[in-house]
Amino acid sequence: MRRRDRASLVVACAIGSILSPGCSPSVSTPPSRRPLFEVELREFDGLSFTDNLHGPYDDSQINLGEALERAQQATPPNEELLVRISAADAVSYGRLKVFIGLFVQRGIRKFELRFADELTYPFEAADEPGPGVPITRDLPPFIVRLRAAKRKTLDAIYIDTREVASFDALRMEMIARIGDERGPGSIAESAVVVMECDDEISVLFLRQAYAAVAGYRSADGEFVPLVKSILPMSLDEDDVADIELREVWDYSVPLD
């Protein structure tokens, strides 16, 4: 990450809300009532988007920026718009990062990241430290780095400066570092993982890294969380400000 001494826009994911296979999303309000803007990133730069705040649009087409603005304007004053981004395995990490950065530019703070396995991870972007944004803790974050080879494939996995041979090895390394203690005051209660990936890497490998550090199945089949928070990326405020709107907002889709 660049310019670590500057304020950051941090994307935070609460492991307490991470879904394991067979589970359903935990939401504070029914999905039909929560203001929700959904974006699907597909292979080969494909894109679709919708929201649950409008009836059918009467326009013949609309671009992403206009659609988001409509959703923001329709969100009740006492509520906050949630943006859910679904990313196919073949999408590049760099493309996902650009979309999140652009939404942050437009004032979006609450997100959900949904992978191809349909597991959904909520996260929040904030201008400065606040509740639920664990960037000032005594325990330094664990940095997981995914390095790309050609054609979006995986070349190397690191946790901090240590290279590991596989995602299974990454999970075992996390288990060894976190230990068995749980509850207040434990490492697991405050541990943070920050993902740092080469832009070319496929989201497939980001998904596998999430699964490795989020937790594991015990002998009796229960999900055991390893860390409290995952940061899928940390965005320097200058990096976010430098993202060109035309890279994304001109995407248009036909409307029914």
Buried (B, 14 or more C-beta within 10 A) or exposed (E): EEEEEEEBBBBBBBBEBBBEEEEEBEBEEEEEEBBBBBBBBEEEEEBEBBBBBEEEBEEEEBBBBBBBBBBBEBBEEEEBBBBBBBBBBBBBBBBBBBBBBBBBBBEBBBBBBBBBEEBBBBBBBBEEEEEEBBBEEEEEBBBBBBBBEEEBEBEEBBBEEEEBEEBEBBBBBBBEBBEEEBEEEBBBBBBBBBBBBBEBBBBBBBBBBBBBBBBBEEEEEEBBBBBBBBBBBBBBBEBBEEBEEEEBBEBBBEBE
